[in-house]
Amino acid sequence: MADAEITDILIAGGGPVGIMLALALRGSGASTLQVQVDPTMQGERPIALSYGSRLLLEGVGAWPESPPTAICEIHVSQQGGFGRTLIRAADCELPALGYVAPYSAIHAWLSAADAVRRGLDGKVIGWKPAADHIEVRIGLSAGGEARRRARMLVLADGGHAGLEASGRDYGQHAVVADVRTEQAHHNIAWERFTSDGPIALLPYEDRHALVWSIDAGAVRGLLEMPQTEFLHRLGAAFGSRLGAFLGAGPRAAFPLALRRRSADPSSRTVLVGNAAQTLHPVAGQGLNLGLRDAAELARLVGCTPNAELGSIAFLTRYSLQRKLDRAAGIHFTDVLVRLFSNSSATLGLARGAALALLDVLPPARKFLARRMIFGARGLP
Ligand SMILES: Cc1cc2nc3c(=O)[nH]c(=O)nc-3n(C[C@H](O)[C@H](O)[C@H](O)COP(=O)(O)OP(=O)(O)OC[C@H]3O[C@@H](n4cnc5c(N)ncnc54)[C@H](O)[C@@H]3O)c2cc1C
């Protein structure tokens, strides 16, 4: 097959990270082909996008004209224990810490910005690296199979390719729903740690978006109980800071696990977004980290001759560039889940002391917030 028939980059997956990559690669000089399936099959969930992600989305023309609900403060506390801290956008000299939007809306902004995408409707079902290209098999949605050659395969498939992964199951599910409270949100996000798991209430339009991490054994009951009982349970776990819980929209649940995957540098394959790391949603890091994966990969492609894409040198360079940010995102999230989903009295005191200390140390709050917003280097 002639060299001209080799696409530079084949992107497997048209989730937000895959589309972000396709957009960021425009103008890089590399040819791309995206293989994707119907995105409406994805489960709806609220996403807290960091201010850093806003800058990345703006950079590729995928930030909406009417901005989503801003998060200007985050209130962190623990149930049944002392200590709480408030992280403010003003502490970081930013207009907002982040924004809340449903997964489908973020997907729609990205898709609208990517009107000329070259794509195939289907799923990547296999691949085989060779000396100067990788042969990719695609199961077409319309039926049948296609084969394409690329210099590099980027897996942005959310981790569905069945690659070996390390990590842990948290034994928790996240229950999500829109909820109405007696008091307005005033652009404050609430993160409350309980012995059963963290509860996040994110400001969303005229209501809150709930992400309630709960023991796997209790999830079915929580999904199926009558609304009045659900609101009562939520009020008992969250407390009365927002007044009474008045109503809730449809509930859905997602199993929670930490998954880390990496590809061999000689495989001509790069992993981005959830394909590389699937995180607990407690710190709202998953998509934010994935968008940074895509942006960094596109930046490296832009300064690499096309013939070197997919080479061991290129894959090693990408992996080194992302190492610190990935490790920080994974460890920060994992430590939060394990420290705060624990009923030990001693740990409760230590957690309370840490929150109280953070509250009286503005530089420490700023340090933490900038890393949650922009990644491990704390810079846009
Ligand atoms: C309850 C919950 C709350 C969350 N809250 C936040 C938050 O507040 N902030 C945050 O940053 N993150 C959050 N996340 C994480 C966030 O949803 C993910 O990190 C993000 O969706 C990852 O995007 P992705 O494009 O990598 O993968 P996905 O969104 O999973 O998209 C992958 C796409 O690839 C397609 N696909 C699968 N297999 C193949 C194949 N073989 N070939 C081609 N295509 C394929 C899929 O159909 C899908 O369209 C949350 C997650 C959950 C579960």
PDBQT file of the ligand as one rigid body, heavy atoms in Angstrom, charges set to zero:
ROOT
HETATM    1  C1  LIG A 401     -20.906  10.241  37.791  1.00  0.00    +0.000 C 
HETATM    2  C2  LIG A 401     -19.725  10.845  37.119  1.00  0.00    +0.000 A 
HETATM    3  C3  LIG A 401     -19.417  12.180  37.327  1.00  0.00    +0.000 A 
HETATM    4  C4  LIG A 401     -18.291  12.756  36.720  1.00  0.00    +0.000 A 
HETATM    5  N1  LIG A 401     -17.989  14.057  37.001  1.00  0.00    +0.000 NA
HETATM    6  C5  LIG A 401     -16.892  14.615  36.435  1.00  0.00    +0.000 A 
HETATM    7  C6  LIG A 401     -16.559  15.976  36.719  1.00  0.00    +0.000 A 
HETATM    8  O1  LIG A 401     -17.239  16.666  37.483  1.00  0.00    +0.000 OA
HETATM    9  N2  LIG A 401     -15.450  16.498  36.122  1.00  0.00    +0.000 N 
HETATM   10  C7  LIG A 401     -14.661  15.761  35.276  1.00  0.00    +0.000 A 
HETATM   11  O2  LIG A 401     -13.656  16.306  34.767  1.00  0.00    +0.000 OA
HETATM   12  N3  LIG A 401     -14.956  14.465  35.004  1.00  0.00    +0.000 NA
HETATM   13  C8  LIG A 401     -16.042  13.881  35.558  1.00  0.00    +0.000 A 
HETATM   14  N4  LIG A 401     -16.351  12.579  35.275  1.00  0.00    +0.000 N 
HETATM   15  C9  LIG A 401     -15.476  11.813  34.363  1.00  0.00    +0.000 C 
HETATM   16  C10 LIG A 401     -15.805  12.057  32.887  1.00  0.00    +0.000 C 
HETATM   17  O3  LIG A 401     -17.141  11.680  32.603  1.00  0.00    +0.000 OA
HETATM   18  C11 LIG A 401     -14.841  11.239  32.027  1.00  0.00    +0.000 C 
HETATM   19  O4  LIG A 401     -13.533  11.466  32.454  1.00  0.00    +0.000 OA
HETATM   20  C12 LIG A 401     -14.971  11.633  30.549  1.00  0.00    +0.000 C 
HETATM   21  O5  LIG A 401     -16.257  11.339  30.071  1.00  0.00    +0.000 OA
HETATM   22  C13 LIG A 401     -13.913  10.912  29.721  1.00  0.00    +0.000 C 
HETATM   23  O6  LIG A 401     -14.062  11.255  28.370  1.00  0.00    +0.000 OA
HETATM   24  P1  LIG A 401     -13.485  10.307  27.227  1.00  0.00    +0.000 P 
HETATM   25  O7  LIG A 401     -13.787  11.006  25.930  1.00  0.00    +0.000 OA
HETATM   26  O8  LIG A 401     -12.092   9.921  27.551  1.00  0.00    +0.000 OA
HETATM   27  O9  LIG A 401     -14.329   8.955  27.350  1.00  0.00    +0.000 OA
HETATM   28  P2  LIG A 401     -15.886   8.704  27.168  1.00  0.00    +0.000 P 
HETATM   29  O10 LIG A 401     -16.656   9.885  27.602  1.00  0.00    +0.000 OA
HETATM   30  O11 LIG A 401     -16.164   7.383  27.818  1.00  0.00    +0.000 OA
HETATM   31  O12 LIG A 401     -16.060   8.547  25.582  1.00  0.00    +0.000 OA
HETATM   32  C14 LIG A 401     -15.495   7.455  24.899  1.00  0.00    +0.000 C 
HETATM   33  C15 LIG A 401     -16.203   7.315  23.545  1.00  0.00    +0.000 C 
HETATM   34  O13 LIG A 401     -15.582   6.245  22.806  1.00  0.00    +0.000 OA
HETATM   35  C16 LIG A 401     -16.595   5.380  22.271  1.00  0.00    +0.000 C 
HETATM   36  N5  LIG A 401     -16.014   4.045  22.101  1.00  0.00    +0.000 N 
HETATM   37  C17 LIG A 401     -15.947   3.014  22.978  1.00  0.00    +0.000 A 
HETATM   38  N6  LIG A 401     -15.282   1.960  22.449  1.00  0.00    +0.000 NA
HETATM   39  C18 LIG A 401     -14.912   2.336  21.202  1.00  0.00    +0.000 A 
HETATM   40  C19 LIG A 401     -14.203   1.709  20.149  1.00  0.00    +0.000 A 
HETATM   41  N7  LIG A 401     -13.745   0.455  20.280  1.00  0.00    +0.000 N 
HETATM   42  N8  LIG A 401     -13.985   2.396  18.993  1.00  0.00    +0.000 NA
HETATM   43  C20 LIG A 401     -14.425   3.663  18.859  1.00  0.00    +0.000 A 
HETATM   44  N9  LIG A 401     -15.125   4.318  19.823  1.00  0.00    +0.000 NA
HETATM   45  C21 LIG A 401     -15.360   3.662  20.964  1.00  0.00    +0.000 A 
HETATM   46  C22 LIG A 401     -17.708   5.448  23.307  1.00  0.00    +0.000 C 
HETATM   47  O14 LIG A 401     -18.927   5.065  22.739  1.00  0.00    +0.000 OA
HETATM   48  C23 LIG A 401     -17.665   6.942  23.678  1.00  0.00    +0.000 C 
HETATM   49  O15 LIG A 401     -18.414   7.720  22.774  1.00  0.00    +0.000 OA
HETATM   50  C24 LIG A 401     -17.459  11.969  35.873  1.00  0.00    +0.000 A 
HETATM   51  C25 LIG A 401     -17.768  10.632  35.644  1.00  0.00    +0.000 A 
HETATM   52  C26 LIG A 401     -18.879  10.073  36.263  1.00  0.00    +0.000 A 
HETATM   53  C27 LIG A 401     -19.187   8.624  36.017  1.00  0.00    +0.000 C 
ENDROOT
TORSDOF 0
